[in-house]
């Protein structure tokens, strides 16, 4: 008998696709804020700062917990205490 075993795919363990290493919604918000600052307001330094800080914060959060942004978004939508 062989020791090779087939492990079925589990969707809960699958990694979601990330844009620039961040969740898609957060990356889109970051890119749009940066583009707004740099192209509309002509604040290139502020746009680069927002991009750097936002990207660094996002990578730091997703480094420890890849689903942190989804958990935080779910906490805003679902009330913690159900009051009758």
Secondary structure in CASP SS format (residue, H / E / C, confidence):
PFRMAT SS
TARGET T0000
AUTHOR 0000-0000-0000
METHOD secondary structure of the structure
MODEL  1
X C 1.00
X C 1.00
X C 1.00
X C 1.00
X C 1.00
X C 1.00
X C 1.00
X C 1.00
X C 1.00
X C 1.00
X H 1.00
X H 1.00
X H 1.00
X C 1.00
X C 1.00
X C 1.00
X C 1.00
X C 1.00
X E 1.00
X C 1.00
X C 1.00
X E 1.00
X C 1.00
X H 1.00
X H 1.00
X H 1.00
X H 1.00
X H 1.00
X H 1.00
X H 1.00
X H 1.00
X H 1.00
X H 1.00
X H 1.00
X H 1.00
X H 1.00
X H 1.00
X H 1.00
X H 1.00
X H 1.00
X C 1.00
X C 1.00
X C 1.00
X H 1.00
X H 1.00
X H 1.00
X H 1.00
X H 1.00
X H 1.00
X H 1.00
X H 1.00
X H 1.00
X H 1.00
X H 1.00
X H 1.00
X H 1.00
X H 1.00
X H 1.00
X H 1.00
X H 1.00
X H 1.00
X H 1.00
X H 1.00
X H 1.00
X C 1.00
X C 1.00
X C 1.00
X H 1.00
X H 1.00
X H 1.00
X H 1.00
X H 1.00
X H 1.00
X H 1.00
X H 1.00
X H 1.00
X H 1.00
X C 1.00
X C 1.00
X C 1.00
X C 1.00
X C 1.00
X C 1.00
X C 1.00
END
